[in-house]
């Protein structure tokens, strides 16, 4: 994208961000898409990581904690599990709603990489697996996703 060029955000796209696009943001993405579809809402989610080359930080395409958390909720995995991917400026500009899963961890990364887009990011407070077990973190993400869906359902895309 050319400097100063603006692209319109898709009013139905939600972007979830975490560090490695392996655990928290992937859980939020799949859960959001499942619930939005079940509720007949026209929104969809994507996710990305704020660490550069985030696919090199993890083993495999998705955290076993994410897979187990989705299974416990009866939510099927996507038919193809893609590798974690780095966020791009076009991802941020293309999303109507951007959620970073841990403010203390992700605000500095957004600020350093995309300072002009910092005010568009909603920050949640969900610790990574090293600081909170999935039994704590995943229910927090689920509650946030359900609250976000409620807000989106109340407005027209």
N, C-alpha and C positions, 0 to 999 in steps of 0.2 A: 504494500500500500504506500502511496506517495505521502511524504510528510504533509501534514495538514489536511489530508483527504479524510473524509468522514464516510463511513458506511452505515446504513440504517441497521439498527438492531432488530432481530427477529422478535416480535412481541411475545412469542410463545416459547422461546428458548431460555432455559436455565442452565448456567454453567457452575459446576461445583469444582472447587480447587482445594488441593492439599499439597503436601510436599512432593510425594512420590507417585501420585495417581495409581495407588496400589491397594489401599485399604479404605480410608475414610471417604474420599471423594467417589470411589467406585461403588461403595455401599450406597451412598446418597443417590448417585445417578440411577442405579438399577432399581432401588426402592422407589424413587420418585417416578420413574417411567412406569413401573408396575401399578402404583397407586393412581397416577393420573389416568392411565388407560382404564383401570377398573372403575373409576369414577366418571369416565366419559369426558374428561377435560382435554382441551386441545393443546396442552403443553407437553414439552419433551425436555429431557435433560441430557447433558453431556458432561464430561469431566476431563480434567487435565492436571498436570503437576507443575509446581513452581520451581522445583529443583531443575537445573539444567541437566539434560541427558538423564531424566528421571528413570527411564527404562533400565539404566545400568545399575540402579541402586537396589533393585529387588530381584528375587528369583521367581520367574514365571510371570504370567499375565495379571494375576489377581491374588490378593492375600487369602490364605486359607481361612482367616478370621472373617473376611467378607463373605466368602463362599458359605461357610458354616452359618453365619448370621442370616443370610438370605434363605438358606435351606430351613432353618428353624422357623422362619416366617412363611414358609411355603411359597417362596418366590423363586421362579425358575431363573437360571442363568441365561444370558444371551447365547444364541446358538454358536457364536464365535466369540471367544475371549481375546480381545485385542491386547497388545502390549500397552503398558503405561506410556503416556505421551506428554511432551512438554506443552505448556500453554503458549499461545502466540497472541500477539496484539490483535489479530483478526478474530480470534476466539472471544476475547474480551469485548471488542467492539460489536461483535455479532450477537451477543447475548443481551436479553432484556433484563435478566436478573443474574447477578454473580454472587456466589457465596463461597467464602474461604472458611474452612472448617475450624481454624484455630487462630484467633486474632494475634496473640503474642508471637506466634511462630510465623504467620503468613503476612501480616501487615508490613514488616520490614522487607520481605521478598517482593511484594507487589510494589511497594514504594520505590525500591531500587530498580526494578525492571520496567515498570509501567507507571511512573509517578503521576502522569496526567489522567490516569484512569482510576486512581486510588479511591476517589469519592464515589465511584459506582459500585464498590465492593461492600457487601454485607458480611460482617465478620461474626462467626459463631465461636463457641468456646469448648471445643471437643478435643481432648488430648489424644495424642498418638498412642499406639499400643505400648510403648515403653513407659508411658506415664499414667495410663489408665487401662484396665483390662477391657476386652470387648464387651463384657457383661455390663460395664458402665458406659463406655463410649457409644456403642451401637444404639442403645435406647435413646441417648441424647440426640443422635443424628436422626433417628426415626421421629422423635418428637418435633425436631426442627423441620423436617421434611413435611410432616403432616400440617404443622402450622403454616408453612409456606404455601402448601397446596390450598389451605383454607383462604389465605389472603388472595391468591391468584383466582380462585373460584369466584370470589366476590367482585372481581373486575373483568371487564371484557378484554380479550386479547386483541 
